[in-house]
Amino acid sequence: MDKIIYSEPWFLYIVECQDTTLYVGIAKDVDKRINAHNNTSRCRYTRFRRPVVLKYKELCSDYRLARKRELEVKKFGRKKKLALIDKMC
């Protein structure tokens, strides 16, 4: 990726899969990424858990901070992830 892309805003997102599991990821364009989760086989975790539904997104100022936040949220248990989702609503 171009260095400029790393310094632009990124999003942390949480989707709920058809089996009710929660998937955490990051993307520059969340809508495009959700579309990829639902329509391509490149997304290994969600491939057999479609459709996925966006439940939460959070703006991060750059790639580095988005990645750091992703690692933090991935460590959360289900209850804490759901609390984060509820805060957005």
Buried (B, 14 or more C-beta within 10 A) or exposed (E): EEEEEBEEEBBBBBBBBEEEEBBBBBBBEBEEBBEBBBEEEEBEBBEEBEEBEBBBBBEBEBBEBBBBBBEEBBEBEEEEBBEBBEEEE
